[in-house]
Amino acid sequence: MKVALDATPLTETSGGIRRYTAELAKALPRLFPQDEYLLVSDQSYQHPEGCGARGARGGEKRWWSCGLPRLLARERVDVFHGTDFAVPYWPSHPAVITVHDLSPWRLGGSARVRRRTPWLLRLGLATMVITPTEAVRGEVIDRFGVPPEEVAAIPLAAADHFRPVVLPAPEKPYFLFAGSDNARKNAGVAREAWRELRRRGYDAGFRELGGLPEQDLPLLFSQAAAVLYPSLYEGFGLPVVEAMQCGGVVIASRDAAISEVAGGACLQCDARDPRQWVRAMEAVLTDAALRERLKCQAILRAKAFSWERTAGLTRAVYEKALRRFHG
């Protein structure tokens, strides 16, 4: 089987979709050496070992309407995988797309609303759809009427370098907000809860994940009093798994996808109620038995996720797309 994966997310410097594309591009050739995998894009990027690379220039619209279809035909590709909800406008091959979340429909903002029409077009062109959780799979089926047999929920995973770091505890405990400045990550609730905790006399620090080097994250996750993830809406919530794989204590929102991923191995609060976050943060500071229980549960839960499993399930979708496309 010859598969082309959209490498456009690799042009980004960070983010869960970039991580998804990079890890999948590494795992697939390693697990299925009998196949050929190509990364394709009209932009420059650093591609992982194990995949070939092809590309062209000419602008985004020209790439998706002309450049990419011609490239896929020339390379005799069997399946195209749009790793970030994008497929050729005129697909002549089975097309698989990954729908990471439905934020254009679930969240406001003119930029998100403008994305609705192209997303619907791409969804209609796909042979098979991949979602990162059953929660998003249900949304795709219910909102757009996609037949259930055409949508597969395949979880993401944490990279191998996310593992517990054993060092003496920091002199001053700290909480780590594991999100960006994006409004849906809901940093304000985490900051407000921490300030209230300080007013109650707890001497705890507060750090934010944004801009920190990735190689520093395992240590920060391992040593935090708790990793805070108060997101208003997620398709998966990769930082939750990364923190749990490091043995970190996690306090997260009750979003459906996060609940599915966490599997009961973290504390959960209403994303819009800072008082609940204060109580949970206070509990992990004062209850050593609770902290140890959550750490053990986190490590155990993280074992349910691996990029090998993700790659294996994804390749099965490629095979199904081939069968469906060719009847």
Buried (B, 14 or more C-beta within 10 A) or exposed (E): BBBBBBBBBBEEEEEBBBBBBBBBBBBBBEBBEEBBBBBBBBEEBEBBEBBBBBBBEEEEEEBBBBBBBEBBEEBEBBBBBBBBBBBBBEBEBBBBBBBBBBBBBBBEEEEBEEBEEBBEEBBEBBBBBBBBBBBBBBBBBEEBEBEEEBBBBBBBBBBEEBBBBEEEEEEEBBBBBBBBEEEBBBBEBBBBBBEBBEEEEBEBBBBBBBEEEEEEBBBBBBBBBBBBBBBBBBBBBBBBBBBBBBBBBBBBBEBBBBBBBBBEBBBBBEBEBBEBBBBBBBBBBEEEEBBEEBBEBBBEBBEBBBBEBBBBBBBEBBBBBBEEBEE
